[in-house]
Amino acid sequence: MTLEKNLEEEQKVQKEIFDAINNFKSFCLNAGAGSGKTYALIESIKYVLLNKQVELHKNNQKIICVTYTNVAVNEIKERLGNTEFVLVSTIHEMLWEQIKVYQNSELINLHKKELSDELKNIQKKIEEYKTDKNLSIIFGNNFESFLLSTKGIKKLFFQNKNVKACEFRKLFNNYQSDYAYLQQALKNVNNFKELVKLFYRKESHIKALQRINKPQERKKIKIQYDNNFNSDRLPLMMISHDTLLKYSYSLFELYPMFRRIIIDKYPYFFIDEYQDTNKNVIKLVEILHRYAADKKKKWLVGYFGDDKQNIYNDGVGSDIFTIHRDLKKINKQFNRRATNQLIELINKIRDDDIIQKPINPECINGEIKFFYSKDLDNDNQINKIQRFISQFEASIPDNQTIHCLVPVNRLLASLCDFKAVYDSIWDSEIMFWDVFNSQFLSKQHDKLHPAVFFYYRLVMLYKRLKSDRTTYYDILGETNNNVTLKDAKKTIKSLVDSINEVTNLDQMLKGLSSVISQKNIGSSNSAIKYCLNHSLSITYSDIKNYDTFYEYIKDTIYTNMFGDENENSLIKEKNNNMIQEILNVNLTEWLNWVSFINEERDDNTKVIYHTYHGTKGEEYDNVAIIMEHDFGGTGNGKNKFKNYFSHIQCSKEEQEQKLQDENYKKQLENTQNLIYVACSRAKKNLQILYLDDITEIKDGLEMLFGEINEFN
Ligand SMILES: Nc1ncnc2c1ncn2[C@@H]1O[C@H](COP(=O)(O)OP(=O)(O)OP(=O)(O)O)[C@@H](O)[C@H]1O
């Protein structure tokens, strides 16, 4: 096959897509890495713009293009150029744009149901305490007086939520003479606190529901989607990412009007990287498709992706074809990205009926090298990785960069100089290994653990306050002219001054706390209020229950990290010590971590480190991959790579037998996809360093990588 012939063949696939577009036939382009799916997506949009723009204009319609990250959104916008006929957006933003205007009935009704469901959960938990040997006394005759006393101590309660049991009991001294039963109820302080918290939560949910039920109040309510906060705050009428998907799905399912509006307004609906799209979204799109077919409307959805690149647990992967049937399947068989050697390798890894061919058969100047080293000492590993990278560097031109994929977060943290941040978060045990790389290291904020995201925002606030390139908007957000320039300037100056000398987050919070006191926040339009809201999603009224901003923040952090669960005082103390350790980490390390998340790097960086997941959709000339038996350390990460290479060296019969186990199969596919994504990022040179004893998996490794060499 010659390049010309291949280009012709490739054109035929693009034509197949154009034909589907012309006939409003929904399709799914499922093709291998580097086959040009994103390219085909852009071509498809350009095609519609070229041929259907007049019609779109006439009908006041647009094309929708949904992608996975904001980075991808910007890239596609850039590649498309300026056009008013395409809405490029992440799925969350797109859905929110569509549903947010339906505040008054549809959205608020769903929210009401969500609040009621949550209220039932809370009530159920309260009921469970009715049989508790100490707390049962509260229910019955004492109930009213108990509720009264909890209301009276709300502020004190939150201030003292984490103090030792004996201190906590003292809060009730004023009440105990009147209410003798409290002595009994306070025998187990932790259970008592848990119950009181449930009452507070119940109260806030009831109040929120009452507001919704009062017509006058209801008019003023606005449900908000806060993409800066990774968990719901229902009583505050705020929802987060997953609830947004849930609400959207319900709205589309319940109300034909939503389906009709989308279908009429956006006759072309394109989704990139479909494999990692949440199942609820695919279900929602399927409803649209069915509705359009029933009503004989001209509408289509085009999915672009690769089921073998599904690397997130909530992504639909190959299940798309069972959720969304009646899609025309289209394949692109040529690889546009990589050299022949690399294409051969990635074909072997994916091991399915998609066997890519190089678009240019003469593109053979690539190189794959595989090294192993069985030394397990951690420091040695860092040293070895650095030597391996230097050796790789020596083999490529001076002006080129190496992109190094690191599977172990601990190593990555050392290589990028934020090991202390990593260690302190790791020690707090707030997340498991298998989610650590997304919840601690993801560039997508919505994937970060809520507590980690809160730290991120604190550090970003520090960074912004310290930078002379920061604008007032960066710190205060949209103030609708409620803050005078003079006030903004004065406030920001005092905030900046308060953190001038600080070296860790603890000092920073204390500094800010000295400025953010009640007397400074008297007027309703105070700049500080805007700053708190914009930079940290904090509503000032929430702070009022606390003596200082510092105490409030520590409590927020505690809840974000360890939840409201009932814990004994020893655990509480341990948790508080963990938080203190995190707050004591030097800000330089925090800033390195933030730079990693934000992908900030200077132009002459020679080596850029990534997590495997973080390279999705990217391509680089030179890729270094660090591997070891584990991906992470415990749970599903344990022996993840070793199991995979052991599997592929087994006989076909043995493989089939092992794959009968659903969990084994799921894990194996996930590993296969991860290795596929990693290796397919390379355009020219790929070097792998395996940092473990490979004796037992040598055959599997050789099957994929050919010659393997010891690194020394
Ligand atoms: N028809 C084409 N003409 C010229 N360049 C192309 C064409 N198709 C793809 N490319 C180039 O090939 C490379 C791979 O394309 P693209 O990133 O679209 O692949 P992909 O299938 O989306 O990859 P992945 O699955 O890894 O995300 C890119 O550099 C792209 O610009």
Ligand as a Chemical Component Dictionary entry (heavy atoms), coordinates in Angstrom:
data_LIG
# 
_chem_comp.id                   LIG 
_chem_comp.type                 NON-POLYMER 
_chem_comp.pdbx_formal_charge   0 
_chem_comp.three_letter_code    LIG 
# 
loop_
_chem_comp_atom.comp_id 
_chem_comp_atom.atom_id 
_chem_comp_atom.alt_atom_id 
_chem_comp_atom.type_symbol 
_chem_comp_atom.charge 
_chem_comp_atom.model_Cartn_x 
_chem_comp_atom.model_Cartn_y 
_chem_comp_atom.model_Cartn_z 
_chem_comp_atom.pdbx_ordinal 
LIG N1  N1  N 0 -6.680 13.694 7.863  1  
LIG C1  C1  C 0 -5.638 14.166 8.513  2  
LIG N2  N2  N 0 -4.764 14.971 7.926  3  
LIG C2  C2  C 0 -3.690 15.436 8.571  4  
LIG N3  N3  N 0 -3.381 15.156 9.861  5  
LIG C3  C3  C 0 -4.229 14.358 10.508 6  
LIG C4  C4  C 0 -5.395 13.819 9.892  7  
LIG N4  N4  N 0 -6.014 13.047 10.797 8  
LIG C5  C5  C 0 -5.278 13.115 11.911 9  
LIG N5  N5  N 0 -4.208 13.901 11.764 10 
LIG C6  C6  C 0 -3.156 14.156 12.779 11 
LIG O1  O1  O 0 -2.836 12.896 13.370 12 
LIG C7  C7  C 0 -2.631 13.034 14.777 13 
LIG C8  C8  C 0 -3.595 12.140 15.538 14 
LIG O2  O2  O 0 -4.915 12.616 15.358 15 
LIG P1  P1  P 0 -5.954 12.749 16.535 16 
LIG O3  O3  O 0 -5.320 13.371 17.715 17 
LIG O4  O4  O 0 -7.165 13.339 15.960 18 
LIG O5  O5  O 0 -6.158 11.190 16.849 19 
LIG P2  P2  P 0 -7.147 10.522 17.866 20 
LIG O6  O6  O 0 -7.693 9.350  17.152 21 
LIG O7  O7  O 0 -8.108 11.512 18.386 22 
LIG O8  O8  O 0 -6.107 10.053 18.984 23 
LIG P3  P3  P 0 -6.375 9.571  20.494 24 
LIG O9  O9  O 0 -7.246 8.369  20.392 25 
LIG O10 O10 O 0 -5.022 9.238  20.988 26 
LIG O11 O11 O 0 -7.019 10.708 21.203 27 
LIG C9  C9  C 0 -2.800 14.489 15.076 28 
LIG O12 O12 O 0 -1.530 15.101 15.051 29 
LIG C10 C10 C 0 -3.659 14.995 13.929 30 
LIG O13 O13 O 0 -3.463 16.372 13.678 31 
# 
loop_
_chem_comp_bond.comp_id 
_chem_comp_bond.atom_id_1 
_chem_comp_bond.atom_id_2 
_chem_comp_bond.value_order 
_chem_comp_bond.pdbx_ordinal 
LIG N1  C1  SING 1  
LIG C1  N2  SING 2  
LIG C1  C4  DOUB 3  
LIG N2  C2  DOUB 4  
LIG C2  N3  SING 5  
LIG N3  C3  DOUB 6  
LIG C3  C4  SING 7  
LIG C3  N5  SING 8  
LIG C4  N4  SING 9  
LIG N4  C5  DOUB 10 
LIG C5  N5  SING 11 
LIG N5  C6  SING 12 
LIG C6  O1  SING 13 
LIG C6  C10 SING 14 
LIG O1  C7  SING 15 
LIG C7  C8  SING 16 
LIG C7  C9  SING 17 
LIG C8  O2  SING 18 
LIG O2  P1  SING 19 
LIG P1  O3  DOUB 20 
LIG P1  O4  SING 21 
LIG P1  O5  SING 22 
LIG O5  P2  SING 23 
LIG P2  O6  DOUB 24 
LIG P2  O7  SING 25 
LIG P2  O8  SING 26 
LIG O8  P3  SING 27 
LIG P3  O9  DOUB 28 
LIG P3  O10 SING 29 
LIG P3  O11 SING 30 
LIG C9  O12 SING 31 
LIG C9  C10 SING 32 
LIG C10 O13 SING 33 
# 
